[in-house]
Amino acid sequence: MKKFSIAVLILLAALLSGACSANMAKAVSYEFTSVRRGTLERTVSSSGTINPVATVRVLPRMSGKVEEVYVDYNDTVTRGQVLAQLNTDVLRLQRDQQQASVQKARANYELQLINYRNQEALAERNLISEYELRTSRTTLNNQAADLAVAEANFRVIETEINQYAFITSPIDGIVLDRNINVGATVVDSSSNNSTSIFTIAENLREMQIEATVGELDVTSVHKGQEVRFSLESLPGRRFIGIVETVRMIPSVSNNVVSYTVVINVENHDGSLLPGMTCAVDFIVERTEDVLLVSNAALRYQPTSLNADMISEMVFNASLANMNEEQRQAAVEARSQSQQQRQTTQSGSSSPSITSLMTGQRAPRAPRGQEQGTQGGRAARVVVLRNLWFMNDSGRLDVMQVRTGISDGSSTQIFADDNFEGREVILRERL
């Protein structure tokens, strides 16, 4: 009698527990989201700085005091245009002095030339020795060299006065920086103390971004790739660029390896200024007019069902994505797994059905639905994911779909067109 009472109590407890579980399952409410159609992009995010494509630093070719400055910041200049002028008063005095040296050297040369000709005539009559004739010729050559040196020094001073004293632009462009004022003294570019006095950008209508990309993402970046970027100073506007090159020299900071990617951008309206920082998105993949679902819906798993129930439902849903041969193999594998689990009474010896059916690789993509990456790269490995929904009977049900690319919040799914607009469970309401 006592054993019978205990059995009755156990049965009542089981019935009560089942009733409570049923009530809890019925009490669960859900938030839903719809499978929608749209455009999806997979991107690599980075940041960078906008700079002109080419800049030239202008250094003085001679030392001196600045007498005139003809350009200022943001002025447009042409090649050969005078930017500034140095004082040449001392140079002009040196020129006059050197000109006198030239005249003196020429006079000495001409006098020695007359003397050599006389010596040559005497030598023809054997009135002087060969040594005396050669000595006269050497003196003439020395005087000619002195004249050449004097003339060369004169031309140097003339060049400094007529050319080097005028600091000109080497290219057509825009003045970005000016580091001199009237009265300042500049130092010849050959000196270690010399600094640039002007910085000129070749063309601000074409700019470039130098973005930093980590080693894990740089393999997704290639020349000719489309880039989208935005600036905090111009909210609401998006700009487009093209990857020009990926520099192979790595940069290491705090044990993080990164590479510099150069991006060409157009600046027709002049809104992009040198030095601006921008947020950059490299468009790795882009799909249009595809079915999309929230990532949270793909991660959802009901709490009102136990592991065995979920395994059974997921297994049945997975069979819809297999052919007859694959279904038979899956049923046999499941049967063997169950037998082994019953024998060992432990799930550690073999993977659970849930782990086998959630996140598994697709057996084979149906023809016409294979999804590849850009540029003819290898086809993407697509996995099967679970989407939970309420069926026509109002009961919880699950289906498996193949997934494609993801942007972090939504994922592409491969399914029939009638899936568009279908309500799937996003999460449970507390």
C-alpha positions in Angstrom: 0.0 0.0 0.0 2.8 2.3 0.8 4.6 1.6 -2.5 1.3 2.4 -4.3 1.0 5.8 -2.6 4.5 6.7 -3.5 3.8 5.8 -7.1 0.7 7.9 -7.2 2.5 10.9 -5.8 5.2 10.5 -8.4 2.6 10.3 -11.2 0.8 13.4 -9.8 4.1 15.3 -9.7 4.9 14.4 -13.3 1.5 15.4 -14.4 1.7 18.7 -12.5 5.2 19.4 -13.9 3.9 18.7 -17.5 1.0 20.9 -17.0 3.2 23.7 -15.6 5.6 23.3 -18.6 2.6 23.4 -21.0 1.3 26.6 -19.3 4.8 28.1 -19.5 5.1 27.2 -23.2 1.7 28.8 -23.9 2.7 31.8 -21.8 5.8 32.6 -23.9 5.3 35.5 -26.2 7.6 36.5 -29.1 8.9 39.4 -31.0 8.8 38.9 -34.7 10.7 40.2 -37.7 10.0 39.8 -41.4 12.2 38.3 -44.1 12.7 41.3 -46.5 14.3 41.9 -49.8 17.1 44.5 -50.2 20.7 45.2 -50.8 23.5 43.9 -48.6 27.2 44.8 -48.4 30.1 43.2 -46.6 32.7 45.9 -45.8 36.0 46.4 -44.1 36.0 49.6 -41.9 39.0 51.8 -41.3 40.0 55.4 -41.0 42.3 57.7 -42.9 43.6 61.2 -43.7 42.9 63.1 -46.8 46.0 64.6 -48.6 46.8 66.0 -52.0 48.1 63.5 -54.5 51.4 65.3 -54.8 53.0 68.2 -52.8 56.3 70.0 -53.4 58.4 71.8 -50.8 60.1 74.8 -52.2 63.6 75.6 -50.7 65.8 78.6 -51.5 68.8 78.1 -53.7 70.8 80.9 -52.1 71.0 82.6 -48.7 69.7 86.1 -48.2 67.1 88.4 -46.8 63.5 88.3 -48.1 62.7 91.5 -49.9 59.3 90.7 -51.4 56.7 88.0 -51.0 54.2 87.8 -53.9 51.9 84.9 -52.9 49.9 83.9 -49.8 48.0 80.8 -48.6 45.6 79.2 -51.0 46.9 81.2 -54.0 46.9 79.4 -57.3 50.3 79.5 -59.0 51.8 78.4 -62.3 55.1 76.8 -63.1 57.9 79.5 -63.1 55.8 82.1 -61.3 57.8 84.3 -58.9 56.8 83.5 -55.3 59.3 85.7 -53.5 62.4 87.8 -54.1 65.6 88.0 -52.1 67.7 91.2 -51.6 70.5 91.4 -54.1 72.4 94.6 -53.1 75.4 92.7 -51.8 75.4 90.5 -54.9 75.4 93.5 -57.2 78.5 94.8 -55.4 80.1 91.4 -55.7 79.2 91.4 -59.4 81.0 94.7 -60.0 84.0 93.5 -58.1 84.1 90.2 -60.1 83.7 92.1 -63.3 86.9 94.0 -62.5 88.6 90.7 -61.8 87.5 89.5 -65.3 88.9 92.6 -66.9 92.2 92.2 -65.1 92.5 88.5 -66.0 91.7 89.3 -69.6 94.4 92.0 -69.8 97.0 89.7 -68.3 96.1 87.0 -70.7 96.3 89.3 -73.7 99.7 90.6 -72.6 101.0 87.1 -72.1 99.6 86.1 -75.5 101.7 88.9 -77.2 104.7 87.8 -75.2 104.3 84.2 -76.3 104.0 85.1 -79.9 107.3 87.0 -79.7 108.9 84.1 -78.0 107.7 81.8 -80.7 109.2 84.0 -83.4 112.5 84.1 -81.6 112.5 80.3 -81.2 112.1 79.9 -85.0 115.4 81.8 -85.4 117.0 79.7 -82.7 117.5 82.9 -80.6 116.0 81.3 -77.4 116.0 77.9 -76.0 113.1 75.3 -76.1 112.8 75.7 -72.3 112.1 79.4 -72.5 109.4 78.8 -75.2 107.7 76.2 -73.1 107.8 78.4 -70.0 106.1 81.2 -72.0 103.4 78.8 -73.2 102.7 77.6 -69.7 102.4 81.1 -68.4 99.9 81.8 -71.2 97.9 78.7 -70.3 97.8 79.8 -66.6 96.6 83.3 -67.6 93.9 81.7 -69.8 92.7 79.5 -66.9 92.6 82.6 -64.6 90.5 84.4 -67.1 88.1 81.4 -67.4 87.8 81.2 -63.6 87.0 84.9 -63.3 84.4 84.7 -66.0 82.8 81.6 -64.4 82.6 83.4 -61.0 81.0 86.4 -62.7 78.4 84.1 -64.3 77.6 82.6 -60.9 76.9 85.9 -59.4 74.8 86.9 -62.5 72.8 83.7 -62.1 72.2 84.4 -58.4 71.0 87.9 -59.2 68.8 87.0 -62.1 67.6 83.6 -61.1 68.3 82.4 -57.6 67.2 85.6 -56.0 63.8 85.0 -57.5 62.1 82.0 -55.8 59.8 80.5 -58.4 57.1 77.7 -58.4 58.3 74.4 -59.8 54.8 73.2 -60.6 51.3 74.4 -61.3 49.3 74.2 -58.1 48.0 75.8 -54.9 50.1 77.3 -52.1 49.3 75.2 -49.0 51.9 76.7 -46.6 54.1 79.8 -46.5 56.9 80.0 -44.0 58.6 83.3 -44.8 57.8 87.0 -44.4 59.4 90.2 -45.7 62.7 90.9 -43.8 63.3 87.2 -42.8 66.6 85.6 -43.7 66.6 82.3 -45.5 69.4 79.7 -45.8 70.7 78.0 -48.9 69.1 74.5 -49.4 72.6 72.9 -49.3 72.8 73.9 -45.6 71.5 71.6 -42.9 69.7 74.5 -41.4 67.6 75.1 -44.5 63.8 74.7 -44.3 61.1 74.8 -46.9 59.6 78.3 -47.4 56.6 77.2 -49.5 54.5 74.0 -49.8 52.6 73.7 -53.0 49.9 71.1 -53.8 49.9 70.0 -57.4 46.1 69.6 -57.7 43.3 69.7 -55.1 40.7 68.5 -57.5 42.2 65.0 -57.1 43.0 63.9 -53.6 44.0 60.7 -51.9 43.3 59.0 -48.6 45.9 57.1 -46.7 43.9 54.6 -44.6 45.3 52.1 -42.1 44.0 48.5 -42.5 44.8 45.7 -40.1 46.6 42.5 -41.2 43.4 40.4 -40.8 41.4 42.6 -43.2 44.1 43.7 -45.7 43.7 40.5 -47.8 40.1 41.7 -48.6 41.5 44.9 -50.1 42.7 45.1 -53.7 43.5 47.7 -56.4 40.4 49.1 -58.2 38.1 48.2 -55.2 35.3 50.7 -54.6 35.5 52.6 -51.3 32.9 54.6 -49.5 33.9 57.3 -46.9 32.3 60.0 -44.8 33.6 62.9 -42.8 32.4 64.3 -39.4 32.7 67.8 -40.8 30.3 67.0 -43.6 27.5 64.9 -41.9 25.0 63.3 -44.2 27.3 63.2 -47.2 29.0 60.1 -48.6 31.9 60.1 -51.0 33.2 57.4 -53.3 36.9 56.5 -54.0 38.9 53.8 -55.7 41.8 51.9 -54.1 45.0 52.9 -55.9 47.5 50.7 -54.1 48.3 48.7 -50.9 51.7 49.6 -49.6 53.6 46.4 -48.7 55.6 48.0 -45.8 53.9 47.0 -42.5 53.5 49.3 -39.5 53.6 47.8 -36.1 52.1 49.5 -33.1 51.4 47.8 -29.8 52.1 44.4 -31.5 49.3 45.2 -34.0 50.4 44.9 -37.7 48.7 47.2 -40.2 49.2 48.4 -43.8 48.6 51.7 -45.5 46.1 51.7 -48.3 46.1 54.6 -50.8 42.7 55.6 -52.1 42.1 58.0 -55.0 39.1 60.4 -54.6 37.8 63.3 -56.7 37.3 66.7 -55.2 35.5 68.7 -57.9 33.6 71.0 -55.5 36.6 71.6 -53.2 34.8 70.3 -50.1 37.6 67.9 -49.2 40.5 69.7 -47.5 44.0 68.4 -46.8 44.4 66.9 -43.4 40.7 65.9 -42.9 40.1 62.6 -41.2 37.4 60.3 -42.6 35.7 57.0 -41.8 36.4 54.5 -44.7 34.4 51.4 -45.7 36.0 49.1 -48.3 33.2 47.3 -50.1 34.3 43.7 -50.2 31.0 42.2 -51.4 27.7 43.6 -52.5 24.4 41.8 -53.3 21.2 43.4 -54.6 17.6 42.3 -54.6 18.2 39.4 -52.2 16.3 38.0 -49.2 17.6 39.4 -45.8 16.8 38.5 -42.2 18.1 39.9 -38.9 21.1 38.1 -37.4 19.2 37.9 -34.1 16.6 35.7 -35.7 19.3 33.3 -36.9 20.7 33.1 -33.3 17.4 32.6 -31.6 16.7 29.2 -29.9 13.5 28.6 -27.9 13.7 28.2 -24.2 10.3 26.5 -23.9 11.6 23.3 -25.5 14.1 20.9 -24.2 17.3 19.8 -26.0 15.7 16.6 -27.3 12.7 18.3 -28.7 14.8 21.0 -30.4 17.1 18.2 -31.9 14.1 16.4 -33.3 12.6 19.5 -34.9 15.9 20.7 -36.3 16.7 17.2 -37.7 13.3 17.0 -39.5 13.8 20.5 -40.9 17.3 19.7 -42.1 15.9 16.8 -44.2 14.2 19.3 -46.5 17.5 20.5 -47.7 18.8 17.0 -48.7 18.3 14.6 -51.5 17.1 11.1 -51.0 20.6 9.6 -50.5 21.6 12.3 -48.1 18.3 11.9 -46.1 19.0 8.1 -45.7 22.6 8.7 -44.6 21.4 11.3 -42.1 18.7 9.0 -40.6 21.2 6.2 -40.3 23.8 8.5 -38.6 21.1 9.8 -36.2 20.0 6.2 -35.4 23.6 5.1 -34.6 24.1 8.2 -32.5 21.0 7.5 -30.4 22.0 3.9 -29.9 25.5 4.9 -28.8 24.1 7.4 -26.4 21.6 4.9 -24.9 24.5 2.5 -24.5 26.9 4.9 -22.8 24.2 7.0 -21.2 26.3 10.0 -21.8 26.3 12.6 -24.6 30.0 13.3 -24.4 31.0 10.4 -26.6 29.3 11.8 -29.7 28.1 15.2 -30.8 24.5 16.1 -30.1 21.9 16.2 -32.9 21.5 20.0 -32.2 25.2 20.6 -32.8 25.1 18.5 -36.0 22.0 20.3 -37.4 22.7 23.9 -36.3 25.4 25.7 -38.2 26.3 22.7 -40.4 27.7 23.1 -43.8 25.3 22.7 -46.7 25.6 19.3 -48.4 25.6 20.8 -51.8 24.2 24.1 -53.1 21.4 23.7 -55.6 22.4 24.5 -59.2 21.9 28.2 -59.9 22.2 29.2 -56.3 25.9 29.0 -55.7 27.2 32.1 -54.2 30.7 33.2 -55.0 32.8 36.2 -54.1 33.9 39.0 -56.5 36.6 38.6 -59.0 36.1 34.9 -59.7 37.3 33.8 -56.3 36.4 30.5 -54.7 32.8 29.9 -53.8 31.7 30.8 -50.3 31.2 28.0 -47.8 27.6 28.4 -46.9 26.1 27.0 -43.7 22.6 26.1 -42.7 21.0 28.1 -40.0 17.7 27.8 -38.1 14.7 30.2 -38.4 11.9 29.7 -35.8 8.3 30.7 -36.6 4.7 30.0 -35.8 3.1 27.6 -38.3 -0.5 27.7 -39.6 -1.6 25.7 -36.5 -0.2 28.3 -34.2 2.6 26.0 -33.0 6.3 26.6 -32.8 8.2 25.3 -35.8 11.6 25.6 -37.4 13.1 25.8 -40.9 16.6 25.7 -42.2 18.0 28.1 -44.7 21.3 28.6 -46.4 23.1 31.9 -45.5 25.2 34.2 -47.6 27.1 37.4 -46.7 26.4 39.4 -43.6 26.9 43.1 -42.7 26.9 42.4 -38.9 23.1 43.1 -38.4 21.5 41.3 -41.4 22.3 38.2 -43.3 21.5 37.1 -46.8 19.5 33.9 -47.0 18.8 31.6 -50.0 15.2 30.6 -50.2 12.1 30.7 -52.4 10.7 34.1 -53.4 7.5 33.3 -51.3 9.7 33.6 -48.2 9.7 37.4 -48.6 7.5 38.9 -45.9 7.4 35.8 -43.8 7.3 36.4 -40.0 10.1 34.7 -38.0 10.8 34.9 -34.3 13.3 37.5 -33.3 13.4 37.0 -29.6 11.2 36.1 -26.6 9.5 38.8 -24.7 10.2 38.8 -21.0 
